[in-house]
Amino acid sequence: MKVIIPILVAVAVVVLWLALRSRVQGGQAPAVAPKDVYLGLRNQMLQGSRAKFSLPATSGAEEPWGIAMDWGVTNGTATVVALSDGSASVYLSSGGGFIGGIGQEPIRKAAQNAVVVAREFKARMTATTAYPLPGRGQVTFYALTDSGVFTAKGLQEDMSTHRDPFSKLGDAMQAIITEYRLWEQQKASGSK
């Protein structure tokens, strides 16, 4: 059951993306803008629950079972999500991204590591019910727990130079992006 939900979500997103793509290529305006798809996926994660995603219980209500990172990039926002079962997704506000990842061991391990690292930082985060998009060069983390969502913010420059105390968490989330890129390169070169 744990694997079925992320797979169903991935299939639904791929079907939606293909439908949008065929409409655009056929000269029709898309029914749903890429940014709306992005916001829908992002909100589904931020407003979801451990039970909804069929994840095992944590040792406490405030222990993260998931972590999301919003990153204000040049053309919008990139959101990276990691769940305790190893599901990992990257959503781009401009359209596209990656969903699932649990079937690829390096991606699954990177996602599980990110959740473990998030547990180290949760005590330094504050509770929130608002999920604004970050500005360019800003990074926002959201720890997903049974007792709610907790957040912390920083600057990309401080994260990349390790001047921000949350740099370790940023690195863990970046590892998911790296593993997806490596996987894409392997697929493109025909190796498995």
N, C-alpha and C positions, 0 to 999 in steps of 0.2 A: 504494500500500500504506500510506503514511504516513497518509492521510486515512481509510482504511477502518477501521483499528483504533479510533480515537476515535469514529467513527460507530457502529460495532458496539457499543461500550461504551455510548454514549448511547442507542441503541435498546433495549439490554437493560435499562438503568435505567428508561427510560420505560415499558417493558412491565411491569417489576416494580412500579413506582409505580402504574400503572393497575390492576394486579391487586390490589394492597393496597387501593387506594381503593375498588374495586368491592366487595371483601369487607367493608370497614368500612361502606359505604353499604347493603349487603345485610344488615347485622345480624350478620355473622360476625366473629369476632376475626381480625385480620390474622395471617398465618402468620409474617411477619417484621416486627419492630418498626422504625420509622423510624431509631432510633438504631443498630440492627444493620446496616441498609443503609448508613447514614453511615459507620460504622466499617469496613465491608467496602470501600467505595470509597476511603476514606482510606488504609487499609492496602495496598490494591492499588497506590496511587501511591507510598507511602513504601517499600514493599518491592519495587517494580517495577525494571525495568532499561531502559536506553536501547534495547537490542536488542528487548526485549519491546514497547516502544512504537514501534519502527521509526524511531527518530530518528537523524540523521546523527552520525557521530563528532565529538567535540570535539577541540580541539587538545592536550588532555592528560587523563589519567585523573582528575585532581582538578578539572577545569573543569566547573562545573554545566551540565547539560543540562535541568534542571528545578528549580523552587523551590516549596515549599509553605509556607503561613503558616497556623498555627492561631491563632484569636483567641477568647479566652474572653469571650463575650457574655452578656447578661442571662439568656437561657433555654438556655444550653448552649455549644456551640462552632460557629464557622464556620471552614471550611477553604477556603482559596483556593489553587489549583494552577495553575502556568504551566509549559508545556513549550517547548523551543526551536523547535518547528515552528509555534507559535502556538496550540496547544490550550490552553484555559483552562477551569477548572471552579471552581464554588463549591458546597461541600457544607455543609448545615446539619444539626446533630445532632438538631434537632427535626423534621426531614423536609424534603424539597424541596431546591432549589438549581438550579444550571445546569451543564450538561455540554457539552463540546466547544468551542463558540465560534469554532473555526478558520474557519468559513464567513463570519464577520462581520469585515470588515477592521479596524474599530476595536478589536475584542476581540483579534483575532490580533496586531495591532501592540502592544497593551498587554501581552499575554503575552510576546511576544518581547522587549520592553523590560525586563520584570521579570527575565527570565533574564539579560540583559546586566547589569543592575544587580546581580543576585545574584553574578555573577562578580567584581564589585568588592569584595564583602564576604566572600567565601568564606574568605580568609586569616584573618579574625577569628573564624571559627567553629571548633567542636571536633567531632571525630568522635563518632558515637553509633550505638547499635543499639537504643535505647529511645525510644519515641514517646509519652510520657504526654500526656494532654490538659491544656491550660493551665487555670488557675483564672480566675474572672471578672476582667476587666481586664488579663489577661496575654496576651502575644503570643509565639509561638514560631515561628522560621523553620527550615526544613529545606532545605538545598541538596542536590540529588540529583546524584551524580556516578558515574562508572564505578568509582571506588575506595571508594565507600560514601556514607553520608549524614552531613552535617555540620550542626550546629545552633547557634543563638544565641537568647537570650530577652530580653525586655524588657517594659515596662509600656505599655499602650495610652495612658495619659495622657502619658507621656514621648515616645511616638511622635508623638502628635497635636500636641504643643507643640514638637516637633523638638529636644528635649533628649537624646534617645537617638541614639547614633551610627548606629543602623540605621533611622532615620526615613526616609531616602531609599528604602530597600528596602520599608518599610511603605507609603510613598506609591505606589510602583510596583505593589504588590499591590492597594492600594485602587483604583487606576485600573482594574483589571480589573472590580471590583465596579461602579464607576461606569459603565463601558461596557456592562455587562450591564443595568443599570437604564435607561440611555438607550435601548438596544435594545428592552427591554420596553415602554417608553413609546411608542416608535415603532410597535411592533406594536399596542398598545392603541388608538392614535389612527388606525390604518389606513394610516399612511404607511410608505414603505419606504426 
